[in-house]
Structure formats: structure tokens, C-alpha cells
Amino acid sequence: MYDIDGRQACYEIDTNRNKQSSKSPLIYNLGWSEELILNIPKGFRPEPQVVLNQDYIDQHLKTFHNGASFIIVTAILDKYGRDHIGTKNGLFVVPTSQMDNLLQAANGSLSIVEKNLGIPRGRWLFKTSQQD
């Protein structure tokens, strides 16, 4: 979690993926690791139940008990429509409570929102329905 002006925002972006996490045994089923999963090409990775501990999955799903939220720029909605949002693989969402915390902590700063959601810096800057 990022601490922005004394308030917790959304997710902290892990900039050091090579470091072994002490949480790995609690998250992954025996024989699986983040490195192993990331080495499998997208589209060929196993279902979460295969690689993740069921207790971890259950705890993760509980965070969505009060809803899920996402942010999308208007230009994308204008260009592609509102009937189908996301990719064929789905849509990235965060628990509503975390999104609320992020937006409050960002206090209108788009760069803070981008950083916390893993959006490349400046990707959403000046996006309007007239631009691609």
C-alpha cells in the first residue's frame, strides 16, 4: 500500500520482482512461485485454483464483498462503446473501498492514480474523446 499524505491508497507497485517474497508459502500452492507463473506465456497460465492457496483466494474474494470498481478514460468509452468494457480476458477491478481510498488520497492527481494502478506514467494525461 502507498502512504500518501498519511492515508493509505491502493496497491504498491513492486519495483523489485527479483526479490523472494516471504509471503510466497502463504500464497502459492506447493511447487508454484510468482517467477514460475510469470514465465508461462499469458493465455497459457493455469487457473488461480491450481497455483494459489485456497485460503488466500478466499481472503482475496472477501475484499470485494462491498463491490468492485475500475477507472476508464472517456476517450476509450467514446471510441469503443459501452456495451463491452475490458478485454476478452476480462476487466481489472479493485475492491471499492481501496478505489475510494486511492481517489481520496490522490486528491485529483492523475499521476498518483496511474502509479497506484500500474498505468504507465502519463498514459491518461490529456485524454479526451477527440484524441486516440
N, C-alpha and C positions, 0 to 999 in steps of 0.2 A: 504494500500500500504506500502511496505517496503521502507525505505530510505536507500540505500546502497551507501556509498561514495558520498552523496549529490544528488544521482539520484534515481528516483522512479522506483522500479521494479514491479513485478506483484502483486499478491494478498497477503495480510497479513493473516496469519493463525490465526483464532480466537481460542485462548487457553482457553478462559473463556466463554464457551457456556451457563453457568447458568445465566449470566448477561442479564437482559432485554435490548434489543436494542431500542434506541429512534427512530430508523427508521422503526420499525415494522408497525406502522399505514400506512406508505407510501408504504410499500412493499406488505403486505398481505391484502387480502380481509377480510371483517368483519367476525369474528369468527375463523380465522386461525392465527396460530403463528408458528414460527420455531419449538418450542418444540412439538406442536401437530403433525406437519408433520413428524418430526423425530421419533415420537412414532409409526407411521404407518410403518409396515414392507416394505422394498424395494420390488417392484413388485406389491404392492397394493396401492401405493400412487396415489392421483388424478393427473390429468393433470395440468400443470402450470396455465392454464387459470382459473381453479377452485379456486386455492388458492392465486394467485398473482394478484395484481392490474394491469390492462391493461396498464396504463401509465408507470409503472415500466418495464413491459415486452417490451413495445415499445422502451424505453430508452436503455434497455439491448441489444436488437437486433441491434440498431443503432451503438453500439460499434463494431459490426462485419462488418460494411459497407465496410471496406477496406480489408476484408479477415479474415480467422481464421487459427490458427497454433497449432501444437502439437509437442511433442517430444516423440520419441520412441527409445529404445535401439536396436542396430543392432541385438543383440542376439535373440530378440523376432521376428524380421522380418525373420531371418535365420531359426528359429525353426518352426514358424507357417505360413510363406509365406507372400506375399504382396497383395494377392487378397482380403483379408478381414482383415482390421485393426480395432481393438476395440472389444467390447463385443457385445452380442446380443442386449443390451440396447443402444448401440451407442459408441461414442468416445468423451472423454473430450477434448475440444478445448478452446483456449483463443483468444481474438482479436489479430491479427498480431502485431498491434502497441504495445500491452502490452508484447507480447513474445519478440519482438525486444528490448524493454526497459529492460526486465529481462535478456536477454542474454548479453546485453551491460554492465549492472550493475554487473552481475555475473563475467564478465571478466575471463571466463574459470573455475570458481569454481563450480563444480558439486554439492557441498553441498548447495550452495545458490539456485541453480535451484531446487533441491529436496525440500528444505524447502518452497520455494515460491509456488510450485505446489502441495504441500501436499503429496509428496512421502516420505515414511519412510526413515529416515536418513541412508545412506549407501546402500540403495537398489540397486542403479545403479552403485555403485563403482566396478570397475574392471569387468564389464560385457563385455564379448566378445562373438563371435559366437561359441567358443568352450565350453562355460560354460552354465549351465542351469539357 
